[in-house]
Amino acid sequence: MREREKMVTGALYDANDAELQAEQGITARWLERYNASSTASVVDRHALLRERFGSVGAGAVIRPPFQCDYGFNIHIGAGAFINFNAVILDVTTVTIGAGTLIGPGVQVLAADHPRDPVVRRSGLELGRPVVIGDNVWIGAGALILPGVTIGDDAIVGAGAVVTKDVAAGSTVVGNPARPRPVTTSP
């Protein structure tokens, strides 16, 4: 199995593999073009996203500057909006649902490292898919960690560090992110 196949499936892989390094070079050049497109039309930026992403729904918007590892593992639904300074480490699949709103400075991290120190010293890496449902709102500066699924219609508060799955329709806040306490109003 090639290192790219291992990476995409979440198996341990060698990030220094020549093919993966070449792909990162292609992505770096693409990111230069994309990040220089802030004055381009939304239509032109959408076309740029379609060049590199796994899939891009109609009307999806990412405001530059933007950073990612590869791009081809990112799938973004129709009408999704990602604000300035987003980072998506897409060593494996990152899915962002239709109508999802992501604030500035959010990081979605599918890249991970082995917990065993011996394996970690070997230089091998791995990834765990991230799934963000439809109509989710993620506040500015939130961190979404590897392997997390966020259900449809959920809200992630600004600055939250999401370490576990978030149920559909729920609101999480804090570090680590936890369901927001229910308060009753007078």
C-alpha positions as CSV (number, residue, x, y, z in Angstrom):
1,M,0.0,0.0,0.0
2,R,1.3,3.5,-0.9
3,E,1.9,6.0,1.8
4,R,-0.9,8.2,0.4
5,E,-3.4,5.3,0.7
6,K,-2.2,4.7,4.3
7,M,-2.6,8.4,5.1
8,V,-6.1,8.7,3.7
9,T,-7.4,5.6,5.4
10,G,-6.1,6.6,8.8
11,A,-3.2,4.1,9.0
12,L,0.3,5.0,10.2
13,Y,2.2,6.6,7.3
14,D,5.5,8.2,6.5
15,A,4.8,12.0,5.9
16,N,8.3,12.3,4.3
17,D,7.3,10.0,1.4
18,A,8.2,11.5,-1.9
19,E,4.7,11.4,-3.4
20,L,3.2,13.1,-0.3
21,Q,5.9,15.7,-0.4
22,A,5.2,16.4,-4.0
23,E,1.4,16.7,-3.2
24,Q,2.2,19.2,-0.5
25,G,4.3,21.2,-3.0
26,I,1.3,21.3,-5.4
27,T,-0.9,22.4,-2.5
28,A,1.5,25.1,-1.4
29,R,1.5,26.6,-5.0
30,W,-2.3,26.3,-5.1
31,L,-2.6,28.0,-1.7
32,E,-0.4,30.9,-3.0
33,R,-2.9,31.4,-5.8
34,Y,-5.9,31.0,-3.6
35,N,-4.7,33.3,-0.9
36,A,-3.9,36.0,-3.5
37,S,-7.5,35.8,-4.7
38,S,-9.1,38.0,-2.0
39,T,-10.1,40.6,-4.6
40,A,-11.3,37.9,-7.1
41,S,-15.0,37.3,-7.5
42,V,-16.7,34.6,-5.4
43,V,-17.2,32.6,-8.6
44,D,-13.5,32.7,-9.4
45,R,-12.6,31.6,-5.8
46,H,-15.2,28.8,-6.0
47,A,-13.5,27.6,-9.2
48,L,-10.1,27.6,-7.4
49,L,-11.6,25.5,-4.6
50,R,-12.9,23.0,-7.1
51,E,-9.4,22.6,-8.5
52,R,-8.0,21.2,-5.3
53,F,-10.8,20.0,-3.0
54,G,-12.4,16.6,-3.0
55,S,-15.8,18.2,-3.5
56,V,-17.3,21.7,-3.2
57,G,-21.0,22.4,-3.1
58,A,-22.7,25.3,-4.9
59,G,-22.2,28.6,-3.2
60,A,-19.5,27.4,-0.7
61,V,-17.1,30.2,0.3
62,I,-13.8,30.2,2.0
63,R,-12.4,33.7,2.7
64,P,-8.6,33.9,2.3
65,P,-6.2,33.6,3.9
66,F,-6.7,29.9,4.3
67,Q,-4.3,27.0,5.0
68,C,-4.5,23.2,4.5
69,D,-2.2,20.2,4.1
70,Y,-3.5,18.7,0.8
71,G,-7.0,20.0,-0.1
72,F,-8.1,16.8,-1.9
73,N,-9.4,15.3,1.4
74,I,-11.7,18.3,2.1
75,H,-15.4,18.0,1.2
76,I,-17.5,21.1,1.7
77,G,-21.2,21.3,1.3
78,A,-23.4,23.8,-0.6
79,G,-23.7,27.2,1.0
80,A,-21.0,26.5,3.7
81,F,-19.0,29.6,4.7
82,I,-15.5,29.6,6.3
83,N,-14.2,32.9,7.4
84,F,-10.6,34.3,7.4
85,N,-7.5,32.4,8.7
86,A,-9.0,28.9,8.8
87,V,-6.7,26.0,9.0
88,I,-7.7,22.5,7.9
89,L,-5.2,19.7,8.4
90,D,-6.6,17.2,6.0
91,V,-4.4,14.2,6.0
92,T,-7.6,12.2,5.9
93,T,-11.2,13.1,5.2
94,V,-12.6,16.4,6.5
95,T,-16.3,16.8,5.7
96,I,-18.1,20.1,6.2
97,G,-21.9,20.0,5.7
98,A,-24.2,22.3,3.8
99,G,-25.0,25.6,5.3
100,T,-22.3,25.4,8.0
101,L,-20.8,28.6,9.2
102,I,-17.2,28.7,10.5
103,G,-15.8,31.8,12.2
104,P,-12.4,33.3,11.7
105,G,-9.3,31.5,13.0
106,V,-11.0,28.1,13.4
107,Q,-8.7,25.1,13.1
108,V,-10.0,21.7,12.0
109,L,-7.4,19.1,12.7
110,A,-7.6,15.6,11.2
111,A,-3.8,15.1,11.6
112,D,-2.8,13.1,14.6
113,H,0.3,11.5,16.1
114,P,0.8,8.1,17.8
115,R,0.4,8.0,21.6
116,D,3.1,5.4,22.0
117,P,6.4,7.4,22.3
118,V,8.4,4.7,20.5
119,V,6.1,4.8,17.5
120,R,6.0,8.6,17.6
121,R,9.8,8.8,17.5
122,S,9.8,6.7,14.4
123,G,8.3,9.7,12.6
124,L,5.1,7.9,11.5
125,E,1.9,9.9,11.6
126,L,-1.8,9.1,11.2
127,G,-5.1,10.9,10.7
128,R,-8.6,10.5,12.0
129,P,-11.5,11.9,9.9
130,V,-13.5,14.9,11.1
131,V,-17.2,15.3,10.2
132,I,-19.0,18.5,10.6
133,G,-22.7,18.2,9.9
134,D,-25.2,20.5,8.1
135,N,-26.1,23.9,9.4
136,V,-23.5,23.9,12.2
137,W,-22.2,27.2,13.6
138,I,-18.5,27.2,14.8
139,G,-17.4,30.3,16.6
140,A,-14.2,32.2,16.1
141,G,-11.0,30.5,17.2
142,A,-12.5,27.1,18.0
143,L,-10.3,24.0,17.6
144,I,-11.8,20.8,16.3
145,L,-9.6,17.9,17.1
146,P,-8.9,14.6,15.2
147,G,-11.7,12.1,15.0
148,V,-14.5,14.4,16.1
149,T,-18.0,14.4,14.6
150,I,-20.3,17.4,15.1
151,G,-23.9,16.7,14.4
152,D,-26.3,18.8,12.3
153,D,-27.5,22.1,13.7
154,A,-25.0,22.1,16.6
155,I,-23.2,25.2,17.9
156,V,-19.6,25.3,19.0
157,G,-18.8,28.4,21.0
158,A,-15.9,30.8,20.2
159,G,-12.6,29.5,21.5
160,A,-14.0,26.0,22.3
161,V,-11.6,23.0,22.1
162,V,-13.7,20.1,20.8
163,T,-12.2,16.8,21.9
164,K,-15.3,14.6,21.7
165,D,-18.3,14.2,19.4
166,V,-21.0,16.9,19.6
167,A,-24.6,15.7,19.4
168,A,-26.9,17.2,16.8
169,G,-28.7,20.3,17.9
170,S,-26.5,20.8,21.0
171,T,-24.3,23.8,22.0
172,V,-20.8,23.2,23.4
173,V,-18.4,25.8,25.0
174,G,-15.1,25.9,26.8
175,N,-11.9,23.9,27.0
176,P,-12.5,21.1,26.7
177,A,-15.9,21.8,25.1
178,R,-18.8,20.7,27.1
179,P,-22.6,21.1,26.7
180,R,-23.6,24.6,27.7
181,P,-25.5,24.6,31.0
182,V,-29.2,25.1,30.6
183,T,-30.4,28.3,32.2
184,T,-33.9,29.5,32.7
185,S,-34.8,33.1,32.1
186,P,-37.1,35.0,34.4
